[in-house]
Structures are given as structure tokens and as C-alpha cells.
């Protein structure tokens, strides 16, 4: 029997899971890390936190395992990166903190270069794009830009620490902004515009390509006894699609985490505004993100000083209030809401309302944002079949029922809550066996309540009307 590690490098923490070759979970570990927010719109992390979290979580995952781990692969957050130098020993030296995908310092650069970049690749960049932030550093930190020998995203940084090789998979490369997914190569015009050359970027591989064996330092730190093969992984939303137990063409994955993401696959290329790239198991993957989703409930939890279980209980005791609205945008809004930077707000609150009413309305607001994205998919001609939900929010029965009622759709709640790790495991196994294994769906099914759905249809319309008024100011 073979054994694999699936590692998920998330925005707020890293998780590692040990699987056998039947997909059975044998051990797991989790390590959180902090965001560094010295100023408004600046969201950074220590890149060394990524690697140290991998070491600690792998050590935890294999702590009760006395066999041999054959291979590992990685699922990673997209659009976060770090400027690096390389010393004489070939070791990377971070010149900055990692700049996360949440960072929006580069609003002026996005505005200045938007038209030029659109003329090259047809993409309208915003302040959150990697291109904008690289241009910001070129302008404001020229000494760092001049010293940069490598720009590495989250997974690339870890691969380098594990193997000494600078590589990236094509699903993650597409998140960096200067990659042409159709040609599967870096866009030379964009690189010239930004002032980079390909030698400063990792080599692009396919998910499942062999990188190298993990180095002795890593093997020793985590307590492994023999070499472990490192296979190139993939962006976390593509990993979630592989890790959802059951996923096929035209099915939808709603991946719940720090940010909730709606992901769909189609065998034919569709020209639309959604993030698009080849799916490693065939066809094309499309997704859009509800930026303030998991974060708004965490923010609410922290401010009320309650646990998630307490919040779920109070929300389940509340009923639908058609005049109580929460606008969840504690960290901005997704591109599907336009160029406006929407902010958090509560409307319609009165003395009669209790904490549970606010919690329920917050969960409703996230569900409304998911409905808005799904409506966009439908308007672009996507046929959407089964709706599969993965991730931490699936532990909340009340939130999943609200989501089903808002969408008016049957939800398949995957029992594989470690979907991204499972997807990374699937890629490592593909590296060993040369094919993706198909798994049958296992989990529970939630049916929408027709009465609640009718109420939510009215409330969703009012919610969007309220937002359209806010966008005018």
C-alpha cells in the first residue's frame, strides 16, 4: 500500500493530511498564521510562516504513523507572492513580507496601467492584481525590485524550500497575471511592460509533474525516515474540485473558507469575465470569489466574543426577517459587484432584534453573494447541474440550510471537509499512477424549504436594490 500527504497552504493557515491509497484519512495537522496589516489596504504575511507551518503540520499528520510516505503535493492560495534574492548557496532570501491576494495598496497603479494591460490580454486589472502590486514595488521600492532574482507565489516558495527548484503549476501561474493560459506560457509583452524577465519567474509545470525528492533538511525536521517525492500541485479551487468526492462537467463546487468561491467546469472554452484556465482532469475551470464571506462571520464572531457553535445555535433560533439586512463586505467586494468598494453595514435593525438575528442575517448575506455569482454563471450560458459544498462552513447546519433555501437548490454536502488536501493527495497519486482516480460522492443532501425560498427570493431582490443605491454614492 502507498501513502500520500496532501498539503493545503491557505490564507490564514496550513493543513496537512496523510492518506492511504484508498483515500482514507490517517492523520492530520493544522497551523494558523497571522496577517500583517500595518496600514489600511496592506495585507502581508511572513513567507517563512508558510514553510514552518508545512513542517509542523506534516509532523503532526505523521506523528502516529510508522510506515513510509511515498509522495506529497500541495494545494495553495493564489495571487500571494514574495520578492526573493538567491544567495551563493542557492538559498532563497525573502526581500519582503509576502504580499497577499487581499492587499489593495496598488489602486493608482491599477488605474494607470489598466488600459495598457487590457490592450495586451483583454483583462481589466484591479488594485488586488499581482501586476498592479509589482508595479507599485517598482515605483515605491526600486531597491527591492532591483535585487529581485525570483518572484515566488505561495506554493513555489514551499517547493523551493523542499527541493531547491523554482517551479509553479499552470493553474497557480494564471493567478499571477502575466501568464497566457491559452498558450501555456508567460506573456512576454506583459513581462516587458512590468520590467521582468522569465528568469525571475518559476518554470511552469503541469499538476502531477515530478519536481524532485524532498531535501534531507525537511525529511529530518518532520521525522520522515526515507525520501518522499514532491509532485507539482495546483491552485486551491482546482484542488477543491478534485477533492469534492464527486465532480463532473457542469457540476458546481461552492468552496467555503476565508473566501467562498463558486467553481464550475465546462469541457468547452467559454469567453467570459470569470477566472479561467485548463482543468488538470480535462476541460476548463471557471470561478469567481465572494471576497467577504468566511471573513465576515469570523469578524462577527470575534466582535461578539462567541464560538461558532454558539453563533450557529442562536442563528438557528432566529427566523427570516425581510427587513433586516447585513452587507458583508468587511474586506471589500468581488469583481462581480463592479468597481465599487462596498463596505460592511447593517440595515433595518431595531430594539426587537437579538444577536441571533444579526448572525442569521450575516449568513443570509453570504448566501446572497453566492446566489449573485451563480446568477452570473447562468447568464453567461453555463448549464449548472449538481451543487456540491465543501469546506469548514459545511459544519454549520443552519448556514447550509440557509444557502439551500436562498439558492432554491439541493445541496450535496461533501463529508470530505479537507477537500483541498484531498485534491492535493489526488495530484500526488496521479504523479505516481499517471491518472486521476474517480471517487463516488459521500456526504449528506440538503433540500430547500419552498416557503423559505419564496421569502428569500423577495429579500434577495430588496438586498440587490439596496446595494445598487449604495453603489451610486
SVG drawing of the C-alpha trace seen along z (x, -y; Angstrom):
<svg xmlns="http://www.w3.org/2000/svg" viewBox="-44 -60 72 62">
<polyline fill="none" stroke="black" stroke-width="0.4" points="0.0,0.0 1.2,-3.5 0.8,-6.6 0.5,-10.3 0.5,-13.7 -1.9,-16.4 -1.0,-19.8 -3.2,-22.9 -1.5,-26.3 -4.4,-28.6 -4.7,-32.3 -4.9,-32.0 -3.3,-28.6 -1.9,-25.4 -3.3,-21.9 -1.6,-18.6 -3.4,-15.3 -2.0,-11.8 -4.0,-9.5 -3.6,-5.9 -4.0,-5.0 -7.7,-4.3 -8.2,-8.0 -8.7,-7.1 -7.5,-9.8 -4.8,-8.5 -3.6,-11.7 -3.8,-15.5 -2.3,-18.7 -3.2,-22.4 -1.2,-25.5 -2.6,-29.0 -0.7,-32.2 -1.4,-35.9 -1.9,-38.6 0.4,-41.7 -1.7,-44.8 0.5,-47.9 -1.7,-50.3 -5.1,-50.3 -5.3,-48.2 -2.0,-46.4 -2.3,-42.7 1.0,-40.8 2.3,-37.6 5.7,-36.1 6.6,-33.7 8.6,-31.6 5.3,-31.1 4.2,-29.1 7.2,-26.7 7.3,-26.4 3.5,-25.6 4.2,-22.8 6.9,-21.4 4.7,-21.5 1.5,-20.1 3.3,-17.3 5.0,-16.3 1.5,-16.2 -0.1,-14.3 2.5,-11.5 3.0,-11.5 1.2,-8.2 2.3,-6.7 5.2,-4.2 5.0,-3.5 6.7,-5.1 5.2,-8.2 5.7,-7.9 4.8,-11.3 3.2,-14.7 1.6,-17.5 0.3,-21.0 -2.9,-23.0 -2.3,-26.7 -3.9,-30.1 -3.5,-32.0 -2.3,-35.5 0.0,-35.9 3.7,-36.3 7.1,-37.3 10.2,-39.1 13.3,-36.9 17.0,-37.1 19.1,-33.9 22.5,-33.6 25.7,-31.8 24.4,-28.6 21.3,-28.7 19.1,-29.5 16.2,-32.0 16.1,-35.1 12.8,-36.9 13.3,-40.6 9.8,-41.5 6.9,-40.0 4.6,-38.0 2.1,-40.3 -1.3,-38.6 -4.1,-38.4 -6.1,-40.6 -3.7,-43.5 -5.0,-46.6 -2.2,-49.1 -1.8,-49.5 -5.0,-51.4 -3.2,-54.1 -1.0,-51.7 -4.1,-49.6 -5.7,-52.8 -2.6,-54.0 -1.8,-50.7 -5.3,-49.2 -5.8,-50.2 -2.3,-49.2 -2.7,-45.7 -6.2,-45.4 -4.8,-46.1 -2.4,-43.2 -4.5,-40.4 -8.1,-41.7 -8.2,-41.6 -9.1,-44.6 -6.9,-44.6 -7.7,-46.0 -5.7,-47.0 -5.7,-43.4 -3.9,-42.1 -0.3,-40.8 0.6,-43.0 -0.6,-46.2 1.4,-45.3 4.6,-44.5 4.3,-47.9 3.7,-49.5 7.0,-48.0 8.8,-49.0 7.8,-52.6 7.9,-52.8 10.6,-50.3 13.0,-50.3 15.9,-49.0 13.9,-45.8 12.8,-45.5 16.4,-45.8 17.6,-43.0 14.8,-40.6 16.0,-37.3 12.8,-35.4 9.1,-36.2 7.5,-33.2 3.9,-32.5 2.9,-30.5 3.3,-27.0 6.5,-28.0 8.1,-29.3 7.4,-26.0 8.6,-23.9 11.9,-25.8 12.3,-25.2 11.6,-21.5 13.6,-20.9 15.7,-23.9 13.8,-24.2 11.7,-27.2 8.5,-25.7 4.8,-26.6 1.8,-24.8 -0.2,-26.4 -3.4,-26.9 -1.4,-28.9 0.7,-30.7 -2.6,-32.1 -3.2,-33.8 0.0,-35.8 -1.4,-37.9 1.4,-37.6 0.6,-34.0 -1.2,-33.2 -3.4,-30.2 -4.2,-29.5 -0.5,-29.3 0.5,-27.8 3.4,-30.3 4.3,-33.7 3.2,-36.7 6.3,-38.4 4.5,-41.7 3.3,-41.9 6.7,-41.0 8.3,-43.8 5.6,-46.2 6.2,-45.3 10.0,-45.1 10.6,-41.4 12.2,-38.6 11.3,-34.9 14.5,-34.0 12.9,-35.8 9.8,-33.5 9.4,-29.8 9.3,-27.2 5.7,-26.2 4.8,-22.6 1.6,-20.5 -0.2,-19.4 1.2,-16.0 4.6,-16.6 7.5,-15.3 9.7,-18.1 12.2,-16.2 12.7,-14.3 12.3,-16.5 15.7,-17.5 17.3,-16.0 16.6,-19.1 12.8,-18.7 12.9,-14.9 14.8,-15.4 12.6,-18.2 9.3,-16.4 10.5,-12.9 10.3,-11.0 12.6,-8.1 13.0,-7.9 12.8,-10.2 9.4,-11.5 8.6,-12.5 7.3,-16.1 4.8,-16.5 3.7,-19.8 0.3,-20.7 -2.4,-23.2 -4.4,-26.3 -6.7,-25.6 -10.0,-25.9 -8.9,-23.3 -7.8,-21.2 -11.2,-21.6 -12.9,-20.4 -10.8,-17.2 -11.4,-16.8 -15.2,-17.1 -15.7,-13.3 -17.8,-13.6 -17.3,-16.2 -18.1,-16.2 -18.8,-18.5 -21.4,-21.2 -21.4,-20.5 -20.7,-23.4 -18.4,-23.4 -19.0,-26.0 -15.8,-26.0 -16.2,-27.6 -13.2,-29.1 -11.8,-32.5 -13.3,-33.4 -16.2,-31.4 -15.6,-30.5 -18.1,-29.3 -16.3,-27.0 -17.7,-25.3 -16.1,-23.2 -17.0,-23.1 -15.5,-20.9 -15.5,-23.8 -13.8,-27.1 -16.2,-30.0 -15.2,-33.6 -16.4,-35.4 -15.2,-37.5 -14.6,-34.6 -11.2,-33.4 -10.5,-30.7 -7.8,-28.1 -7.4,-24.4 -8.6,-21.8 -6.0,-19.1 -8.7,-16.5 -9.9,-17.9 -11.9,-20.9 -11.7,-24.3 -12.3,-25.6 -14.1,-28.9 -14.5,-30.6 -15.5,-33.8 -15.0,-34.7 -17.2,-36.3 -14.4,-38.1 -16.1,-38.9 -17.7,-35.6 -15.9,-33.5 -14.1,-36.6 -17.4,-38.4 -18.5,-35.6 -15.1,-35.3 -15.1,-39.1 -18.6,-38.9 -17.6,-36.0 -14.6,-37.9 -16.5,-41.1 -19.3,-39.2 -16.7,-37.0 -18.6,-33.8 -17.8,-30.5 -19.1,-29.3 -21.2,-26.7 -22.8,-29.4 -23.4,-31.6 -25.0,-28.7 -27.3,-27.9 -28.5,-31.5 -28.9,-31.8 -31.0,-28.6 -33.4,-30.1 -34.0,-33.2 -36.4,-33.5 -36.3,-35.2 -36.7,-39.0 -37.4,-40.5 -36.4,-44.0 -33.1,-43.1 -30.0,-43.2 -26.4,-42.7 -23.9,-43.8 -21.0,-41.5 -18.1,-43.5 -15.6,-43.7 -12.8,-43.2 -14.3,-44.6 -16.3,-43.0 -15.7,-40.7 -15.3,-41.8 -18.9,-40.6 -20.1,-43.6 -18.3,-46.1 -15.5,-48.5 -17.1,-49.9 -15.6,-49.2 -18.6,-48.2 -18.3,-48.2 -19.9,-46.4 -23.2,-47.6 -26.4,-46.6 -29.8,-48.0 -33.2,-47.6 -32.0,-46.8 -34.2,-47.8 -34.7,-47.1 -36.6,-43.9 -33.5,-42.2 -31.2,-39.9 -27.7,-38.6 -29.1,-35.6 -31.0,-37.8 -27.7,-39.5 -26.0,-36.2 -28.7,-34.8 -28.8,-37.9 -25.0,-37.7 -25.3,-34.1 -28.0,-35.2 -25.9,-37.9 -23.1,-35.5 -25.7,-33.2 -27.0,-36.2 -23.5,-36.9 -23.2,-33.2 -26.6,-33.5 -25.4,-36.6 -22.3,-34.8 -24.4,-31.7 -26.8,-34.0 -23.9,-35.5 -22.8,-32.0 -26.3,-31.2 -26.5,-34.5 -23.3,-33.6 -24.8,-30.3 -23.5,-27.9 -25.5,-24.8 -25.3,-24.0 -26.2,-20.6 -25.3,-19.4 -24.3,-21.9 -21.6,-20.5 -20.4,-22.3 -17.0,-21.7 -15.0,-23.4 -15.4,-24.5 -18.8,-26.2 -20.4,-22.8 -20.1,-22.1 -22.9,-24.7 -26.3,-23.0 -28.1,-26.3 -25.8,-28.1 -26.1,-25.2 -29.9,-25.2 -30.0,-29.0 -27.8,-28.5 -30.0,-25.9 -33.1,-28.0 -31.6,-31.1 -30.4,-29.2 -33.5,-27.1 -31.2,-24.2 -30.5,-20.8 -27.0,-20.9 -24.6,-17.9 -22.6,-18.5 -19.3,-16.6 -18.1,-14.7 -14.6,-15.5 -14.2,-18.7 -10.5,-18.6 -11.3,-18.9 -8.2,-20.9 -5.9,-18.4 -7.8,-15.6 -7.3,-17.3 -3.6,-17.6 -3.5,-14.0 -5.2,-13.2 -2.5,-15.0 0.3,-13.2 -1.4,-9.9 -1.7,-10.9 2.0,-11.6 2.6,-8.0 -0.1,-6.3 -0.5,-8.7 -4.2,-9.1 -6.8,-10.7 -8.9,-8.3 -12.6,-8.8 -14.5,-8.7 -18.2,-8.4 -19.9,-11.2 -20.2,-10.6 -22.0,-13.0 -25.4,-14.4 -28.1,-16.1 -30.0,-19.2 -33.3,-20.1 -34.5,-23.7 -37.6,-24.7 -40.0,-26.1 -41.6,-28.6 -38.3,-30.0 -37.1,-30.1 -40.1,-32.2 -39.3,-34.7 -35.6,-34.7 -36.4,-35.5 -38.1,-38.7 -35.4,-39.5 -32.6,-38.9 -34.3,-41.4 -34.5,-44.0 -30.9,-43.3 -29.6,-44.0 -31.8,-47.1 -30.3,-48.4 -26.8,-47.7 -27.5,-49.4 -28.4,-52.5 -25.2,-52.3 -23.1,-51.9 -24.3,-55.3 -22.7,-57.1"/>
</svg>
